[in-house]
Amino acid sequence: MISVEQVKNSFHFLHESMRQKEFSKAMYFNWWCEKDLLPSIRFYLLGYFGAIDPEVKTELASSNSGEGYIDFAIENIAIEFAVRKPDEYKSKLTAYTNRDERKKLIRRKMYNDHLNYGTLVLFDFTKDPLLDEQLEEYRDIPSLGKGNFNKDGFVLLYFYIGKNSETLCIKKQIKV
């Protein structure tokens, strides 16, 4: 089985590689938005892990259809992904902005009981990383609406550029 640590290592390698000029050449990966990066990440994860499921349907009560899609599933791990480009504000990666991603991970087992683990991967390409207080806000669970919901925790993996231009990762276990 794939572990969350293996997912962390794969995304650490990807974040680091995307910022190397020799790797990205004219592609300028760090300037791309999430929508543009997702197809490349899909193929990267396929090569790294051998098999993935993209766009896995799950419950999202706040949408009109009541359903949403998790970006990727690798065996028993659901992965949501968000990016902050070098010219964007910190709010792009805050808990409030990513509330739908959190809801999908919290309720991932509603449609997919095999997804035992949830992971929210945040890529920050700025030189002004989020503060620990801003990452702690992810512990505040968003409203799922009325009802008695089964909720599951997830792991937050925040990748950012350190002072020596190295890729660093903060890992937080978000319990519900």
N, C-alpha and C positions, 0 to 999 in steps of 0.2 A: 504494500500500500504506500501511496505517496504521503509524505508528511508535510505539515505547514512549514517546517524548517527547510525542506527541499524547495518549496514554492518561494520562500524568502530568498534562498541562495540563487535561484534562477532569476528572480526579478532584480536582485542586487547586481548580478552580472550584466543583465540587460541595461539597467540604468547607467552603469559605469561605461559600458561599451557604446551606448548611444551618444555619449558626450565626447568620445574620442574622434578627432578629425579624420584619422586614418580609416575608421569604420564608417562614419556617416558620409564622408566625402561631400558631395553636393546635395545630399538629401536633407541636411539640417534637421535631424529628428527632434532635437530639443525644442524646436519652434513649432512643431506640429501639435494640433489639438488632439484630444482623446479620440474623437471620431476618425481622424486620419491615422492614428497609431494603432487602433484596434486590429485591423487586418494584418498588419506586420507582426503584432504581438501574437495573434492567433497562430500564424505559421511558426514563429519562434517557439512557442509553447508546444506545438505539435512535434517539432524536431527535438526539443529538450526532453519531453516526457513520453513521446510516442503516440499518445492518444489524448484528445480533449473533446469536450462537447461545447461548442459555442452557442450563445444565446439560448440558455436553458429557461424555459417558462417557469414562472413562480407567481406567488400571490403578491399583489401590490394594491392594497385597498384604496389608496389615494388616486389611482388612475381611473379613467372613465370605464374601462373594461374590467377593472378589478385585478388585472394581471400585468406583470412586467417580465423582463428578461434579465437573468443574471448573465454577465459578460462571458464567463467561462466556467466550466466544471471539469476538474481533473480528478478522475476516480470519485473519491468521496469528499472533495473539497470544492466549495463554491467560491468563485473569485469575482469581485467587483473591482473596477479600475477607474481611477480619476487622475487627471494631469493638471499641473499648473505650469504654464509656459513662462519664460523669463520675463515677459512684460506684463504679467497679470498680477492682480491684487491677491493678498492672503485669503480673502474671502472665498476664492475659487476652491480651496481645499478645506473649508471649515465644516464642522459637523452639521450646521444648518443647511449649507448648500448641498451637502451629500446626504440629506435625510432620506431620500428615496432609495439610495444605494444601501443605507443602513437598514431600512425597512425590509428590503428584499432579502438581505442576509439574515435578519432576525426571524423572518417567516419562511426561510428557504425550504424547510421540511414539509410545508403544507402540500406541495406538489411532488417533492423529491425527498422522500424519507431516507434515501441513501446518502444524502449530502450531510455528513456528520459534522463537518467543519466549514466555517465561513471565513473568508479573508477579504479585507478591504485594502487594496494596494493603492497608495498615494505616491505619485511621482512629482517631485517639486524640482523644477529646473532653475529656480531663482537663486540668488545669493543671499536671500533674506528668509531663512526657514521659519516655519511656524514655531511659536513658543509652546512649551510644555502645557501651559494652561489652555491653549487652543486645542491641543490634542486631547486633553482631559475632557473637553466638552463632548467628545464622542461617547463618553460613558452615560450621558443623559439620553435616555431612550425616547425616540420620537413617538408621538401619539399614533396608535394604529386604528383609532376610531373606537366605536362602541363594541363591547363584547369581551368575552374572556378568552384571551389568545394564548396559545402555547408559544413561548418565545425562546430563542436560542441565542447564545452569545457568539461573538466572532473575534477574530484577531485583526488588529490594525497594524499594517506595515507601512511606515512613512519613510520614503527614501528621499534624501536631500543632499545637497552639495555642502561639504564641510569647509572649514577655513583653509585647509590645504588642498582644496579642489578635489578631495576624494569623496566617493559615495558613502554615505552613512545611512544607517537604518535604525529607526526607533520602532520597537515592537511593543504593542500594548494588547493585553487580553481584555476584551470588553465583555463583561458578564452582565446578564440580564437578571 
